[in-house]
Amino acid sequence: MVRSRPVMLVLAVAASCSGGGDGGSGPDDGSPKMTLASPSGDNQQAAPGTQLEPLRVLIRAGNTPEPGRTVTWAMVQGGGTLSATTTTTDAGGIASVRLTLGTAAGNTRVTAASAGVSGSPITFNAAAVIPGQFAQVDVVNNAFDPASTTIAAGGTVSFRWSAGSRGHNVMPVAPATRPSQPTLRDGPFTHEETFPTAGTYRYFCSAHGTENSGMRGTVVVQ
């Protein structure tokens, strides 16, 4: 089964990470702009080797679709294959491609780019997930999603900062030493952590939580 999670794009306001937005650049001047289509196919997770739902972008000038625009697709992280490396926007201004995940668990990133179009390139994230062996935690503003993750001993958890995620880190709760990514990071960014030993590993963001409150999470290793 392929499942998608919504991507939360949030702008930092003052020292906190509250408020919403996508980092737009003010009033629309009517020039061609690339955005995620709806549905976009971003942030899908499935078993290795699965062909995902189409990855889709939309190009418009103002509110008018831009047909005939060439979009170039590229794999920038992970394994797998794309159904095409270039596609063309249709009458509705939409271009799409199919991603087939690789045979190993892990993250995959794909970019879509179009020359002379603002908002380009756009990055799509996907993950090949083997239950118990690989899991993904999204580092969104003021939360880890999901807050609790269970994997088997020897499994890997990928902590993924979305594009709008601002000023977060991952700090272990003593006496554990993992997961650990102490530098405050803005997205997009990914940190992977392998857990060889069974146990409960608690963690938090030092800028927006503590060991027992706010932005915090747990990895249970069985």
Secondary structure, DSSP 8 states (H G I E B T S, - for coil): --EE--------BTTB---------SS--SSEEEEE-SS--TTEEE-TT-B-S-EEEEEEETTEE-TT-EEEEEEEESSEEES-SEEE--TTSEEEE-EEE-SSSEEEEEEEE-TT-BT--EEEEEEE--TTTEEEEEEETTEEESSEEEE-TTEEEEEEE-TT--SEEEEE-TT---S-EEEEE-SSEEEEEEE-S-EEEEEEEEEEE-SSSEEEEEEEE-
